[in-house]
Amino acid sequence: MPEGREDIVKKQRIVVKVGTSTLTHSSGSLNLRSMEHLVRVLADLEGRGNEVILVTSGAIAVGTARMGLDERPRALRMKQAAAAVGQCRMMHIYDKLFSEYNCTVAQILLTGEDVEDPLRAEHLKNTFGSLLELGILPVVNENDSVSSAEIETGHQKVLGDNDTLSAIVAELCEADLLVLFSDIDGLFDADPRTHPEAKLLHRVTDLTPEILEMAGGAGTWRGTGGMATKLSAARIAMAAGCDMVITNGQRPEDLYGIVEGQDVGTRFVAGGA
């Protein structure tokens, strides 16, 4: 970035969602190198005057590894136990890493009921506003240790995945930008894992049936979301007047270009501009 460039870039309220596959190794243990890289970029963006909210996945996977289990639990009660252990571990690491960059964090755990009830949602909005006003970076996750609806497939799920959660948070906080870090570079016109000739779409202004058909299945075993959940998140964000970008979580430094409006990943443009 040219000298002084950050002074003319519009300061933004940014929600960044990072998935389990970015935060953990294949064993389920935390990928400290990836976490440190992400934290450094987020702290720097906040230092430039942006307001940053981090939505993080990974609690069940991290808890599974921390508890010495060979595989992700199948029983609901064990999943919730793993989430409780993993969330504690993750926040300890986030707090430690962000503190190294003189950045204070706060933990917010949400369930579907929290965002569905108007009064609770208003309290949440005020809490986010107060934290951001004080220069504190909220770290958000689903409250899997108490909410079975967010873990198990079933009816009446409001959240169900952190892509949707991050879009709801962006809507609630009236964010300017939502960035979903994934294990792929963005939305392609075909699955790049099976179609090497697939082309990356840099800008989407309307969620047409053709765009929706490009959504594939879920990603790795450590995560729960696929492209379909990301397009659902895009619908929520765009309706709220918030741009959304899907990009590769292995390159957190891409956030600098995304904030400047560069063609990084796939940008879903609110208002169809």
N, C-alpha and C positions, 0 to 999 in steps of 0.2 A: 504494500500500500504506500503511495507517495506520502512524503512528509506533510503533515497537517490534514491529510485526507479524512481522518476520523472526526475532525472538527466540523466537516460539512455534511457528514452522513447523518441522516435523521436518526435521532435516538428512538428506540423502539421498545415496546413491551413484548418479550419473546418467551414462548413456551417451547422447551426442548424435551422431547420424549426419547429415551434411550431404552433399547430392548435387551432382553436377557442374553441373546446371542452376542451382543457387543460387550456386555458387562462381565461375562463369565467365560471360563475355559470349557472345553468339551466335558471335563470332569464335573463341572458345576461349581468349582471353586472360583472365587472372584478373580477377574483379570485386572490386577492392580495397575499394570502398565496402561491399559485402556482407560481405566477410571481416572488415573492421574492426568492423562492427556486431555480427557474431556473436561475435568475440573479446571485445569489451567486456562483453557479457552473460555469457558463460561465465566470464570472470575475476571478474565481480561475484558470480556464484553461488558460485564457489569461495571468494571472500572472505567470504561469509556462513557458511562452514563446510561446505558441500557438497563432496563428492568428485566430480570431473568427468572424464570420458573422452571425447575427441572422435574419432569415426571419420569420416574424410574421403575423398571421392572426388576425381576430377578430374585425376589425374596424366597420363593419356594425352592428354586434351584440352589441358591446359596445355603439355605437351611438344610436341604437334603444332604449337601456335601459336609456341612458343619456337624451334622448329627451322625455322620459316618454311614449313611444308608447307601446301598449299592445302586438304587434307582429311585426315581421320583415316586413318592407314596401314591397308592391308589385309593386308600380309604380317606374320606373327607377329613376326619379328625386328625389324621397324620399329616395331611396337606396343610391344615391350619396350624398344627404344631411347627411344621417346617417353616411356614411363613413367619411365625412369631420369632423363631430363632434367626432366620435369615434377615428379617427386617432390622433386628437389633444389630447384627453384624454389619449390614450395609450402611446404616446411619453412623455407626462408629467410624467407619472408614471415610465416608463422605465428610463428616465433621472434621476429622483429622486432616484430610487433604485440602479442603477449602480453607481451613485455618492457616495453612501454610501460605496462602495468598491473601491473608487478612480479610477473609470473607466469612461472614456469619450466616449459618444456615438454620432453618426451622423445619421440623417434620410435620407433614399433614397427611393423615391417613383417611381415605374416603370410602364410603359405601354408596350404593345406588340411592339409598334413602336420603343421604346427605344432600345430593344434588337434585333429587326429585321433589322434595318438600320445599315450597317457596320460602318459608321462614328460615329453615336451616341453610338454604342456598344463599339467602341474603346475608346471614351471619358469616358464611364462608367467604363471600365476596368482600365483606368488610375486613375479615381477617387477612386475606391476601393483600388488600389495599394497604392495611396498616403495616404489614411486614415489608412490602415493597417501598412504602414511604420512608421506612426506617433504614433502607438499604440492606435488608435481610433477604437472602435467597431461599424461597420455599422449595423443599424437596417433597414431592408428592408421590404416593403410591396407593393402590387399593388396599383396603383393610381386610386382607384375606384371612387373618386369624379369627375374625368374627363373622364375616359375611360369606355364607356358602354360595350365594347366588353369583358371586363374582368368580368362583372357582369352577363350579359344576355347571354343565349344560342343562338348561331348563328354561322355563317360562319366566316372564317378568324380570328379565335381567336388564338393568339400566346401563351398566358399564360392561362387564364381561371381558374386557381386554383393555390394555393401557393405551391403545390407539384411540379408542372411543373416549376413555378417561381424559386423555390429553386434550382432545377437541372440546370436551365439555368444560375443562378448566380454562382453555383459551376463550371460549364463549363467556364463561362466568367472569373472567378477569378483563374482558374487552381487549384481548391481546391484538397486536398488529400482525404477528407472525407466529406460526406453529411449525416446528421442524421435527419430523419423525426420522430418527436414525434407524436404519434397517440394515439387513445383511446383503442388500443389493443396492445398485446405484440410483434406482428410481423406478418409474413405471415404463415398461417396454411394451411394444406392440405385440410381443409374444414372450413366452417364458425363456429368458436368456440361458437358463440351465439346460434346456433341451433344444433351443433354437439359437445357435451361435450367431445367426444373421439378424437377430432381433434388434430393433432400433429404439434408442431411448427417447422418450418424449420429454422435451424440456419445459413446455408450457401447456397447461390445460385450462381452458376458460369455461368449459361446460361439461358436466358429467353426463355425456350422451350414452345411449345404450351400447354404442361401440366401445366407449371407454370402459364402461362397467364390465363388459365381456372380457376385458383384458386381465381381470383379477384372477390370480391363480389360487392354489391351496395354501395351507399353513407352511411356515418355514421349518426351522429345526425343532428337535424334540424339546429343547430347553425353553422355547417360547410357545406362545399360543396364537399369535396373530399372523395373518397372511395379507396379501394385497387387498382382499375384499374388505377387511376391517379398516385398512388405511383409506380406501375410497369412501367408506362410511364416515370416517373421521373428516375427510375432505368435504363431504356434504355439510356436516355440522359447522365446520370452520368457515367455509365460504358463505354459508347463509348468515353467519354472524359478522361478515365483513372482514374476515381474517384470512390472509394468504396462508397456504400450507405447502411445505416442501418435504418431499421424500428424498433422502440421500443416504449414502453409505456411512454407517457408524464407525467404520475404521479410520475415517478422516475427519475428526472433529474440527480441524482447522478450516474446513470448508465453510464453517459457520460465518467466517469473516466475509467471504464472497456472497453468501446467501443474504446476509444482512444488507449488503450493498446492492442487492437486486440482480446479481450475476446469474447466468444460466448454469446453476449447479444442481444436479439431480433433476427432479420434476417439480415444478411450481404450479400449484393449483391457485389460480388468480381469482380472488373475490371480486364480484362485480363484472367479471368477464372482460376486464380491461386488457 
